[in-house]
Amino acid sequence: MNARERLVASAQDLLWERGYGGTSPKAIQERAGAGQGSMYHHFAGKAELAVAALSRTAEAERERAEAVLGGDGSALERITAYLRRERPALRGCPIGRHAADPDLVADPALRAPIEETFAWLRGRLAALVASGQRDGELREGPDPDAIAAAVVAIVQGGYVLARASGSQRSFDDAIEGAVQLVAALAR
């Protein structure tokens, strides 16, 4: 891995662990095994590196979600598989944790990968719900966009509950509740 890649990977890890304000350029350089000159050769500063790291994290999360949402099965099966996908809940969501970082959300460039990822996920889930409704698998009537927003909110809330309780079980309970709510849409 070249220095640029090591810097981005290190920034990804540190941003998830410490947040934007708690992640110094020096800490990124140390973890990456790269010097200051190397960092500033590849990036104009911490913010530009953070955008690259957040964008990479967002892309990876979209790929993980799409692997399930775009897989085989009915709309309900794919949404359920997305919900039940294994996640390290006690670490928090790789994207959602950043939405609670005041330094990060205050900057439109830093916030953009987070906004784009949640917008993509909501759109992808809404399209699946709408498809299930058109195919007669899911009841017509409930708004696909509202269902998608609720699914995303439950997953993110599950992370918060898990971190607050120190228990994966809190996350799992929230997910099981979401699975039951979505299953109630079936015909």
GIPEDA-V405728 format. One line per field, one symbol per residue. psi: psi as a letter, one per 20 degrees, with the letter a starting at -180 (. if undefined). A space follows every 50 residues. Layout:
psi->???
This chain:
psi->prgghhgggghgghhggirghjoqhghggghikqrghggihhqhaggggh ggghgggggghgggghhghjaqrrggghgghggjppqmhhhrphghhhij ohhgiiohhhhghgghghgggggggghgggghghijhqpqfpohhhgggg gghggghhgggghhikphhgghggghggghghhiiq.
